[in-house]
């Protein structure tokens, strides 16, 4: 006859065995489901031309295979004139779009509309990573200066160094003596901070003010959901309250 201790020991052994068996079963089931999903996602194309188009569309950022297939089939149903206009617009944009000789923003001529605008404050330059950042800041309608597009940020992991960015032209613009302030509007991450530090050291010999965009808690967010770094920066970079 089993004692109470033996009974408990056997019960625990059975319990551990049951958990182990269940975990193995779940792992096996998960692997089977993943295989089934992969097989289901394998698309059979009735045309090589369709497959090639889907593969090219799939290379676009944020476009999966199924989305690319929907785009391709939509183009197939569209009028040939509309498809031709789309293709010509892509080719014309890629071959004829220019970079501004001053700030590296994209434009139709040699100098962009922002740099040509005499109402802009040419003494205030906002340094950004790419063209989409220029568009984002312009949409705020809160900045009346000009820009300088670096074309990326320093990222050793991705093989991008200072020589790959358009920093020398920024230094040249500052050396001309017409700029009073540089605003570093780069992403608040490791790559962005590294790039800001590099540019700051490059401009240390010039009598200009170097600032960066404010970092803190977003409008409408609760403090309890803010991470420690963001909340800490908000406290350190606090501003005077005014109405």
Buried (B, 14 or more C-beta within 10 A) or exposed (E): EEEEEEEEEEEEEEEEEEEEEEEEEEEEEEEEEEEEEEEEEEEEBEEEEBBEBBEEBBEEEEBEBEBBBBBBEEBEEEEEEEBEEEEEEEEEEEEEEEBBEBBBBBBEEEBBEBBEEEEBEBEBBBBBBBBEBBEEBEEEEEBEBBBBBBBBBBBEEEEBEBEBBBBEBBEEBBEEEEBBBBBBBBBEEEBBBBBBEBBEEBBEEEEBEBEBEEEBBEEEEEEEEBEEEBBEBBEEEEEEEEE
